[in-house]
């Protein structure tokens, strides 16, 4: 059988019709695939209008992606359709009204139908004659579905409108994404901070565990997902407060300040010069090693040197009473033992003092690490609080003092401090200390002025005032007064009959740095022990953080 055989002519025509059929199907189904993708994009764009889901630009990208996916899916489906020759013959019979001629010819050729060669040849010739008379362009035309294209056009118009018109949800979406990004950054920072604490060789295992506990709690809280900005700020604030409390409990700053004077007698003694200088420099670890070394050198000292050393140790011990009673007692025991000639007891007491100094050095390292961690958490809290592209409300920053009293004016402010009294200071606002005789320093600085610290120190930045919060949703405590109180409040005690105090021209002479810690500690205790709405804790911490001297 050669290429010009009648059956080959029939097969060639069936393949041509099948190709035309596939092209017709492509003109129908490829637009429908695009249509399905665009309709899905319209649904996404509608959802983005009712909830913070996507930005307008992202809606455009999603629409293009979904349309491309629909087009690709339709193309893959069309390519997946395979039509063997018998199926092509049956399609030709249906489409071109060949009355089963083509399918019969194929079945006779394939042996499905058995007949004589003469009948087979006559049937094939009849089929070819019918095939040649088919008007292919009329019976198998290329047409576009107008309804599909109209819906596509409508979907495109809706999507273009959705992309061009401003979306009220976009600002909230960007804000929430900024918050989520800030929270993710804080999680990474907390993990790095945890690793830094674990690798700190100056800390004991107990100190590491104590410092890691609030950080791990913050990590667990931030890792839950779905946190609001207020909840994330509150989580970081609680961890920061715990770390600052640990830093305060382990702080050796007061001891170091006292040692600057207490170590002078030992520094002037040639035999204890190393110990005294280490104490004066605040190097507690080196001082502990020097105390142990001095204990080993005691037997080599003459009696006069031992008595002189005992006198210096006693002077140092007396200076430390009230600051570190344990260390003072150990140094006093060493001095008494030296005075009594008991070298072994003096050595033991000095070694105990050295161990105490080493312990204080570890506590100081823990306090320093806790302070660093708390500062990092404070910066992270501020970053989360300011995330989302919402800068602080300028109305929440106090303006410079205009001479009118307000709730944030400094305590005891006066326009011009007079001679003999120092500048008063209020809530970290610019006056500092400076009491004594003579005119106050920089008298032109008033207590109510923001950002203007006097030479005595004070707050140098604008005080942050939290935005107004609606507390109507929080349950209060109902208090019912007795009947006689409602009739005559004077009969119910002084609290119901008090009058507002009338203030004169009082001024404050207490240094700001001495009172701020008490107020801050009281606020931290209240945040930990009292019930305060979660959303307000961060604002309270922000307020006291802004007042740091």
SULUR-V476778 format. One record per residue. RES is the residue in one small letter. PHI is phi in degrees with one decimal (* if undefined). PSI is psi in whole degrees, 0 to 359 (999 if undefined). Layout:
BEGIN
res=RES phi=PHI psi=PSI
res=RES phi=PHI psi=PSI
END
This chain:
BEGIN
res=x phi=* psi=123
res=x phi=-97.2 psi=182
res=x phi=-69.7 psi=340
res=x phi=-97.7 psi=16
res=x phi=-67.2 psi=154
res=x phi=-58.8 psi=320
res=x phi=-67.9 psi=322
res=x phi=-63.1 psi=324
res=x phi=-64.0 psi=319
res=x phi=-65.0 psi=316
res=x phi=-63.1 psi=319
res=x phi=-61.9 psi=319
res=x phi=-68.3 psi=322
res=x phi=-64.2 psi=321
res=x phi=-65.3 psi=322
res=x phi=-65.0 psi=316
res=x phi=-64.7 psi=323
res=x phi=-64.8 psi=320
res=x phi=-63.8 psi=319
res=x phi=-65.4 psi=324
res=x phi=-63.5 psi=316
res=x phi=-64.4 psi=322
res=x phi=-66.6 psi=321
res=x phi=-62.3 psi=317
res=x phi=-63.5 psi=324
res=x phi=-64.6 psi=321
res=x phi=-64.7 psi=338
res=x phi=-93.5 psi=312
res=x phi=-86.6 psi=332
res=x phi=-64.3 psi=314
res=x phi=-61.3 psi=326
res=x phi=-67.5 psi=325
res=x phi=-63.4 psi=317
res=x phi=-62.7 psi=320
res=x phi=-61.7 psi=316
res=x phi=-61.1 psi=317
res=x phi=-64.1 psi=319
res=x phi=-67.7 psi=321
res=x phi=-63.8 psi=321
res=x phi=-63.4 psi=322
res=x phi=-66.5 psi=324
res=x phi=-62.6 psi=319
res=x phi=-62.5 psi=317
res=x phi=-63.2 psi=317
res=x phi=-63.5 psi=323
res=x phi=-66.5 psi=318
res=x phi=-62.6 psi=323
res=x phi=-66.7 psi=344
res=x phi=-84.6 psi=340
res=x phi=-107.0 psi=345
res=x phi=-149.7 psi=153
res=x phi=-69.9 psi=94
res=x phi=-117.7 psi=306
res=x phi=-142.5 psi=152
res=x phi=-79.0 psi=168
res=x phi=-60.5 psi=319
res=x phi=-64.2 psi=320
res=x phi=-67.9 psi=327
res=x phi=-61.1 psi=318
res=x phi=-62.3 psi=316
res=x phi=-64.0 psi=319
res=x phi=-64.2 psi=320
res=x phi=-62.0 psi=314
res=x phi=-63.2 psi=319
res=x phi=-65.7 psi=315
res=x phi=-66.3 psi=321
res=x phi=-62.8 psi=318
res=x phi=-64.1 psi=320
res=x phi=-64.3 psi=317
res=x phi=-62.2 psi=317
res=x phi=-63.1 psi=317
res=x phi=-65.0 psi=318
res=x phi=-62.8 psi=318
res=x phi=-64.5 psi=319
res=x phi=-63.6 psi=317
res=x phi=-63.3 psi=320
res=x phi=-64.1 psi=320
res=x phi=-65.9 psi=319
res=x phi=-68.3 psi=333
res=x phi=-71.7 psi=337
res=x phi=-73.5 psi=115
res=x phi=-115.0 psi=130
res=x phi=-119.7 psi=106
res=x phi=-67.7 psi=172
res=x phi=-59.9 psi=318
res=x phi=-60.9 psi=322
res=x phi=-67.9 psi=323
res=x phi=-64.2 psi=322
res=x phi=-66.5 psi=319
res=x phi=-65.2 psi=321
res=x phi=-61.7 psi=319
res=x phi=-64.8 psi=321
res=x phi=-61.9 psi=318
res=x phi=-72.9 psi=315
res=x phi=-73.7 psi=323
res=x phi=-110.7 psi=11
res=x phi=57.1 psi=48
res=x phi=-86.8 psi=0
res=x phi=55.2 psi=51
res=x phi=65.5 psi=15
res=x phi=-66.1 psi=311
res=x phi=-65.2 psi=315
res=x phi=-65.4 psi=324
res=x phi=-66.2 psi=317
res=x phi=-61.7 psi=319
res=x phi=-66.5 psi=318
res=x phi=-66.6 psi=322
res=x phi=-64.4 psi=319
res=x phi=-66.1 psi=323
res=x phi=-82.5 psi=355
res=x phi=85.4 psi=6
res=x phi=-67.4 psi=321
res=x phi=-109.7 psi=129
res=x phi=-101.2 psi=128
res=x phi=-154.0 psi=176
res=x phi=-76.6 psi=154
res=x phi=-59.5 psi=327
res=x phi=-67.0 psi=315
res=x phi=-66.6 psi=323
res=x phi=-63.4 psi=319
res=x phi=-68.2 psi=320
res=x phi=-65.8 psi=320
res=x phi=-65.3 psi=320
res=x phi=-66.7 psi=319
res=x phi=-64.7 psi=321
res=x phi=-63.8 psi=322
res=x phi=-65.6 psi=317
res=x phi=-65.2 psi=324
res=x phi=-63.7 psi=317
res=x phi=-67.5 psi=324
res=x phi=-66.4 psi=320
res=x phi=-66.6 psi=337
res=x phi=-88.1 psi=358
res=x phi=-75.3 psi=132
res=x phi=-92.5 psi=94
res=x phi=-62.2 psi=316
res=x phi=-65.3 psi=332
res=x phi=-83.4 psi=316
res=x phi=-84.8 psi=340
res=x phi=-134.0 psi=71
res=x phi=-82.6 psi=163
res=x phi=-95.2 psi=118
res=x phi=-134.1 psi=149
res=x phi=-102.4 psi=141
res=x phi=-81.9 psi=108
res=x phi=-63.3 psi=323
res=x phi=-61.7 psi=317
res=x phi=-61.4 psi=316
res=x phi=-70.2 psi=328
res=x phi=-66.8 psi=318
res=x phi=-66.3 psi=322
res=x phi=-61.4 psi=315
res=x phi=-61.5 psi=318
res=x phi=-63.3 psi=318
res=x phi=-63.6 psi=320
res=x phi=-64.2 psi=318
res=x phi=-62.4 psi=316
res=x phi=-62.6 psi=319
res=x phi=-69.2 psi=320
res=x phi=-62.8 psi=320
res=x phi=-63.7 psi=317
res=x phi=-64.2 psi=328
res=x phi=-78.0 psi=323
res=x phi=-83.3 psi=325
res=x phi=-75.0 psi=139
res=x phi=-60.7 psi=142
res=x phi=-106.2 psi=120
res=x phi=-66.0 psi=338
res=x phi=-83.1 psi=349
res=x phi=-67.7 psi=321
res=x phi=-62.8 psi=316
res=x phi=-65.4 psi=323
res=x phi=-63.4 psi=313
res=x phi=-64.9 psi=323
res=x phi=-63.5 psi=314
res=x phi=-66.4 psi=323
res=x phi=-66.3 psi=322
res=x phi=-62.5 psi=321
res=x phi=-65.7 psi=314
res=x phi=-61.4 psi=320
res=x phi=-65.5 psi=317
res=x phi=-63.7 psi=320
res=x phi=-64.6 psi=317
res=x phi=-62.0 psi=320
res=x phi=-64.4 psi=321
res=x phi=-68.5 psi=326
res=x phi=-62.6 psi=315
res=x phi=-62.9 psi=320
res=x phi=-67.4 psi=320
res=x phi=-66.0 psi=322
res=x phi=-64.5 psi=318
res=x phi=-64.9 psi=322
res=x phi=-66.0 psi=321
res=x phi=-62.3 psi=317
res=x phi=-65.8 psi=323
res=x phi=-62.5 psi=319
res=x phi=-66.9 psi=319
res=x phi=-64.0 psi=328
res=x phi=-90.6 psi=1
res=x phi=-74.8 psi=113
res=x phi=-74.1 psi=346
res=x phi=-82.7 psi=351
res=x phi=-102.8 psi=145
res=x phi=-79.8 psi=169
res=x phi=-62.9 psi=322
res=x phi=-65.5 psi=318
res=x phi=-65.4 psi=320
res=x phi=-61.5 psi=315
res=x phi=-63.2 psi=321
res=x phi=-66.4 psi=321
res=x phi=-75.1 psi=328
res=x phi=-76.4 psi=337
res=x phi=-58.9 psi=307
res=x phi=-65.1 psi=329
res=x phi=-68.5 psi=318
res=x phi=-64.7 psi=322
res=x phi=-62.8 psi=319
res=x phi=-65.6 psi=321
res=x phi=-63.0 psi=318
res=x phi=-64.4 psi=319
res=x phi=-66.1 psi=317
res=x phi=-73.3 psi=334
res=x phi=-81.1 psi=354
res=x phi=-66.5 psi=330
res=x phi=82.7 psi=155
res=x phi=72.1 psi=18
res=x phi=-77.9 psi=143
res=x phi=-80.5 psi=170
res=x phi=-62.9 psi=319
res=x phi=-64.8 psi=320
res=x phi=-66.8 psi=320
res=x phi=-64.9 psi=317
res=x phi=-63.1 psi=318
res=x phi=-65.2 psi=321
res=x phi=-62.4 psi=314
res=x phi=-67.5 psi=326
res=x phi=-66.7 psi=318
res=x phi=-64.8 psi=317
res=x phi=-64.4 psi=320
res=x phi=-62.7 psi=318
res=x phi=-64.2 psi=319
res=x phi=-64.7 psi=319
res=x phi=-67.8 psi=322
res=x phi=-67.7 psi=325
res=x phi=-65.3 psi=318
res=x phi=-63.8 psi=320
res=x phi=-64.0 psi=320
res=x phi=-67.8 psi=322
res=x phi=-69.5 psi=329
res=x phi=-101.4 psi=5
res=x phi=-67.0 psi=135
res=x phi=-114.1 psi=20
res=x phi=-65.3 psi=317
res=x phi=-64.1 psi=321
res=x phi=-64.0 psi=318
res=x phi=-64.0 psi=319
res=x phi=-63.7 psi=320
res=x phi=-69.8 psi=327
res=x phi=-70.0 psi=340
res=x phi=-60.8 psi=326
res=x phi=-95.1 psi=323
res=x phi=-66.4 psi=331
res=x phi=-82.9 psi=357
res=x phi=-63.0 psi=315
res=x phi=-59.2 psi=318
res=x phi=-69.6 psi=326
res=x phi=-68.0 psi=331
res=x phi=-81.3 psi=350
res=x phi=-91.6 psi=123
res=x phi=-58.9 psi=327
res=x phi=-75.9 psi=335
res=x phi=-119.7 psi=22
res=x phi=-61.4 psi=319
res=x phi=-62.1 psi=317
res=x phi=-65.1 psi=315
res=x phi=-64.7 psi=317
res=x phi=-65.9 psi=323
res=x phi=-64.2 psi=321
res=x phi=-65.2 psi=317
res=x phi=-65.8 psi=326
res=x phi=-80.3 psi=353
res=x phi=76.5 psi=13
res=x phi=-86.7 psi=88
res=x phi=-69.4 psi=322
res=x phi=-64.9 psi=316
res=x phi=-66.2 psi=324
res=x phi=-65.4 psi=322
res=x phi=-62.2 psi=317
res=x phi=-65.7 psi=322
res=x phi=-66.4 psi=324
res=x phi=-65.4 psi=319
res=x phi=-65.3 psi=319
res=x phi=-65.4 psi=321
res=x phi=-64.9 psi=324
res=x phi=-61.9 psi=322
res=x phi=-70.6 psi=336
res=x phi=-90.6 psi=354
res=x phi=-58.4 psi=317
res=x phi=-62.8 psi=338
res=x phi=-83.0 psi=350
res=x phi=-84.5 psi=149
res=x phi=-74.3 psi=169
res=x phi=-64.5 psi=321
res=x phi=-64.2 psi=319
res=x phi=-65.5 psi=324
res=x phi=-66.0 psi=319
res=x phi=-66.9 psi=320
res=x phi=-64.7 psi=320
res=x phi=-65.7 psi=321
res=x phi=-61.9 psi=320
res=x phi=-64.4 psi=319
res=x phi=-68.6 psi=321
res=x phi=-62.9 psi=321
res=x phi=-66.9 psi=320
res=x phi=-63.6 psi=318
res=x phi=-65.0 psi=319
res=x phi=-62.1 psi=317
res=x phi=-64.6 psi=327
res=x phi=-70.6 psi=337
res=x phi=-93.6 psi=356
res=x phi=-64.1 psi=129
res=x phi=92.4 psi=341
res=x phi=-100.8 psi=311
res=x phi=-144.5 psi=89
res=x phi=-64.2 psi=326
res=x phi=-64.4 psi=311
res=x phi=-65.3 psi=320
res=x phi=-61.5 psi=318
res=x phi=-65.1 psi=319
res=x phi=-66.0 psi=319
res=x phi=-66.7 psi=323
res=x phi=-66.0 psi=320
res=x phi=-63.2 psi=320
res=x phi=-63.9 psi=319
res=x phi=-64.6 psi=315
res=x phi=-64.0 psi=320
res=x phi=-64.6 psi=320
res=x phi=-65.3 psi=319
res=x phi=-63.4 psi=327
res=x phi=-87.4 psi=358
res=x phi=80.4 psi=11
res=x phi=-90.9 psi=89
res=x phi=-67.2 psi=320
res=x phi=-62.3 psi=317
res=x phi=-66.5 psi=323
res=x phi=-65.4 psi=319
res=x phi=-62.5 psi=316
res=x phi=-61.8 psi=318
res=x phi=-66.2 psi=320
res=x phi=-67.0 psi=322
res=x phi=-65.0 psi=322
res=x phi=-65.5 psi=321
res=x phi=-64.1 psi=321
res=x phi=-62.8 psi=319
res=x phi=-64.1 psi=321
res=x phi=-64.1 psi=318
res=x phi=-63.8 psi=321
res=x phi=-63.4 psi=320
res=x phi=-64.2 psi=318
res=x phi=-64.1 psi=325
res=x phi=-64.7 psi=319
res=x phi=-65.5 psi=320
res=x phi=-64.6 psi=321
res=x phi=-65.4 psi=321
res=x phi=-63.9 psi=320
res=x phi=-64.7 psi=320
res=x phi=-64.7 psi=319
res=x phi=-63.7 psi=317
res=x phi=-65.3 psi=321
res=x phi=-65.3 psi=320
res=x phi=-64.5 psi=317
res=x phi=-62.3 psi=317
res=x phi=-64.9 psi=319
res=x phi=-64.5 psi=320
res=x phi=-63.8 psi=320
res=x phi=-64.0 psi=319
res=x phi=-66.7 psi=323
res=x phi=-63.1 psi=317
res=x phi=-64.9 psi=320
res=x phi=-65.0 psi=321
res=x phi=-62.5 psi=317
res=x phi=-63.6 psi=321
res=x phi=-64.3 psi=318
res=x phi=-68.3 psi=320
res=x phi=-65.3 psi=329
res=x phi=-98.5 psi=4
res=x phi=-71.4 psi=162
res=x phi=90.6 psi=9
res=x phi=71.8 psi=29
res=x phi=-116.2 psi=95
res=x phi=-67.2 psi=157
res=x phi=-56.6 psi=144
res=x phi=-65.8 psi=122
res=x phi=-62.1 psi=338
res=x phi=-69.5 psi=344
res=x phi=-87.9 psi=0
res=x phi=-103.1 psi=130
res=x phi=-68.2 psi=136
res=x phi=-76.9 psi=166
res=x phi=-59.0 psi=153
res=x phi=-62.5 psi=128
res=x phi=-108.8 psi=16
res=x phi=93.9 psi=352
res=x phi=-97.3 psi=143
res=x phi=-70.7 psi=148
res=x phi=-151.5 psi=173
res=x phi=-68.5 psi=344
res=x phi=-109.6 psi=11
res=x phi=-66.1 psi=150
res=x phi=-69.8 psi=153
res=x phi=-67.7 psi=131
res=x phi=63.9 psi=34
res=x phi=-72.5 psi=152
res=x phi=-141.4 psi=145
res=x phi=-59.4 psi=327
res=x phi=-146.8 psi=103
res=x phi=-58.1 psi=135
res=x phi=-92.3 psi=180
res=x phi=-66.0 psi=147
res=x phi=86.0 psi=354
res=x phi=-136.1 psi=145
res=x phi=-80.2 psi=170
res=x phi=-68.7 psi=132
res=x phi=-73.6 psi=159
res=x phi=-134.6 psi=148
res=x phi=-114.6 psi=230
res=x phi=-81.2 psi=69
res=x phi=69.1 psi=19
res=x phi=-105.3 psi=86
res=x phi=67.0 psi=2
res=x phi=-100.4 psi=326
res=x phi=75.8 psi=205
res=x phi=-99.3 psi=245
res=x phi=82.4 psi=41
res=x phi=-90.6 psi=159
res=x phi=145.4 psi=192
res=x phi=-85.6 psi=156
res=x phi=87.6 psi=173
res=x phi=-65.6 psi=146
res=x phi=-65.4 psi=153
res=x phi=-73.7 psi=139
res=x phi=54.0 psi=53
res=x phi=-58.5 psi=340
res=x phi=-68.6 psi=346
res=x phi=-83.8 psi=121
res=x phi=-93.7 psi=156
res=x phi=-65.9 psi=338
res=x phi=-92.7 psi=0
res=x phi=-80.3 psi=136
res=x phi=-86.6 psi=146
res=x phi=67.0 psi=22
res=x phi=-128.3 psi=76
res=x phi=-71.6 psi=142
res=x phi=-82.1 psi=180
res=x phi=-62.1 psi=335
res=x phi=-74.6 psi=355
res=x phi=104.1 psi=174
res=x phi=146.4 psi=180
res=x phi=-74.5 psi=138
res=x phi=-112.8 psi=1
res=x phi=-121.5 psi=165
res=x phi=-63.5 psi=140
res=x phi=-77.1 psi=130
res=x phi=-82.7 psi=126
res=x phi=-107.6 psi=119
res=x phi=-61.1 psi=151
res=x phi=-67.7 psi=159
res=x phi=-64.6 psi=134
res=x phi=-115.3 psi=136
res=x phi=-84.4 psi=111
res=x phi=-98.4 psi=13
res=x phi=-67.1 psi=338
res=x phi=-83.0 psi=354
res=x phi=-96.4 psi=137
res=x phi=-73.7 psi=135
res=x phi=-102.0 psi=190
res=x phi=-113.5 psi=120
res=x phi=-80.7 psi=128
res=x phi=-121.4 psi=124
res=x phi=-105.2 psi=121
res=x phi=-81.4 psi=146
res=x phi=-60.5 psi=160
res=x phi=-62.2 psi=320
res=x phi=-67.8 psi=334
res=x phi=-70.1 psi=322
res=x phi=-69.7 psi=328
res=x phi=-77.9 psi=312
res=x phi=-137.3 psi=92
res=x phi=-60.2 psi=337
res=x phi=-65.3 psi=338
res=x phi=-81.6 psi=355
res=x phi=-105.0 psi=17
res=x phi=103.2 psi=175
res=x phi=-70.9 psi=330
res=x phi=-64.3 psi=328
res=x phi=-90.8 psi=1
res=x phi=-128.3 psi=21
res=x phi=-79.6 psi=154
res=x phi=-112.0 psi=152
res=x phi=-63.4 psi=135
res=x phi=-69.6 psi=143
res=x phi=-102.3 psi=118
res=x phi=-93.3 psi=142
res=x phi=-99.3 psi=216
res=x phi=-95.9 psi=54
res=x phi=-72.5 psi=153
res=x phi=-134.0 psi=156
res=x phi=-104.5 psi=132
res=x phi=-116.9 psi=9
res=x phi=-83.5 psi=128
res=x phi=-58.1 psi=139
res=x phi=-61.5 psi=322
res=x phi=-66.5 psi=340
res=x phi=-83.1 psi=333
res=x phi=-99.9 psi=340
res=x phi=-64.5 psi=320
res=x phi=-60.1 psi=322
res=x phi=-63.9 psi=316
res=x phi=-65.3 psi=318
res=x phi=-64.9 psi=317
res=x phi=-64.6 psi=321
res=x phi=-63.4 psi=320
res=x phi=-66.7 psi=319
res=x phi=-64.3 psi=320
res=x phi=-64.1 psi=321
res=x phi=-65.8 psi=323
res=x phi=-66.9 psi=329
res=x phi=-86.0 psi=323
res=x phi=-99.6 psi=327
res=x phi=-93.8 psi=161
res=x phi=-83.5 psi=115
res=x phi=-129.5 psi=133
res=x phi=-51.5 psi=138
res=x phi=-57.0 psi=322
res=x phi=-70.3 psi=345
res=x phi=-98.1 psi=345
res=x phi=-62.1 psi=319
res=x phi=-62.7 psi=323
res=x phi=-67.6 psi=322
res=x phi=-64.3 psi=317
res=x phi=-67.2 psi=321
res=x phi=-59.7 psi=320
res=x phi=-63.4 psi=311
res=x phi=-73.5 psi=330
res=x phi=-64.9 psi=324
res=x phi=-70.4 psi=343
res=x phi=-95.9 psi=4
res=x phi=-55.6 psi=130
res=x phi=-70.3 psi=999
END
